[in-house]
Amino acid sequence: MADGDSKSLQEATAAVENILQQMQEKFQAMSDQILNRNILDLMNLLCPQIGEELLEKEQHLVLFNRLLSDLGS
């Protein structure tokens, strides 16, 4: 294999690994969000006042994270 082909293969491999890593991070974030949502729903069933307070705090965190993300872009 020529050096150019080897370099192209390495670049393609790195690009695929990067895409897979990004997909894994997004999947993990979605999984965490689903799990957190289920916990909040359960808390709301068990004790509505605590569930509402947790939901409100979660909404504030989401807004805060979006703000940080926008500032970082």
C-alpha positions in Angstrom: 0.0 0.0 0.0 1.3 3.4 -0.9 2.0 6.0 1.7 -0.8 8.2 0.4 -3.3 5.3 0.6 -2.1 4.5 4.2 -2.6 8.2 5.2 -6.0 8.3 3.6 -7.0 5.1 5.4 -5.7 6.5 8.7 -7.7 9.8 8.2 -10.9 7.8 7.3 -10.4 5.6 10.3 -10.0 8.7 12.6 -13.0 10.4 11.1 -15.2 7.2 11.6 -13.9 6.9 15.2 -14.7 10.6 15.8 -18.3 10.1 14.5 -18.8 7.0 16.6 -17.5 8.8 19.7 -20.0 11.7 19.0 -22.8 9.2 18.5 -21.9 7.4 21.8 -21.9 10.8 23.7 -25.3 11.8 22.2 -26.7 8.3 23.0 -25.4 8.5 26.6 -26.9 12.0 27.0 -30.3 10.8 25.7 -30.2 7.8 27.9 -29.4 9.9 31.0 -32.2 12.3 30.0 -34.7 9.5 29.7 -33.6 8.0 33.0 -33.8 11.4 34.8 -37.3 12.0 33.3 -38.5 8.6 34.6 -37.1 9.4 38.1 -38.9 12.8 38.0 -42.1 11.1 36.9 -41.9 8.6 39.7 -41.1 11.3 42.3 -44.1 13.3 41.1 -46.3 10.3 41.6 -45.0 9.6 45.1 -44.9 13.2 46.3 -46.3 15.8 43.8 -44.8 18.8 45.6 -41.2 17.3 45.5 -41.8 16.2 41.9 -42.8 19.7 40.9 -39.8 21.3 42.6 -37.5 18.8 40.9 -39.1 19.4 37.5 -38.7 23.2 38.0 -35.0 22.7 38.9 -34.5 20.5 35.9 -36.0 23.1 33.6 -33.6 25.7 35.1 -30.7 23.4 34.5 -31.7 22.8 30.9 -31.9 26.5 30.3 -28.6 27.1 32.0 -26.9 24.3 29.9 -28.3 25.8 26.7 -27.0 29.2 27.7 -23.6 27.7 28.4 -23.7 25.9 25.1 -24.7 29.1 23.2 -21.8 31.0 24.9 -19.4 28.3 23.9 -20.4 28.2 20.2 
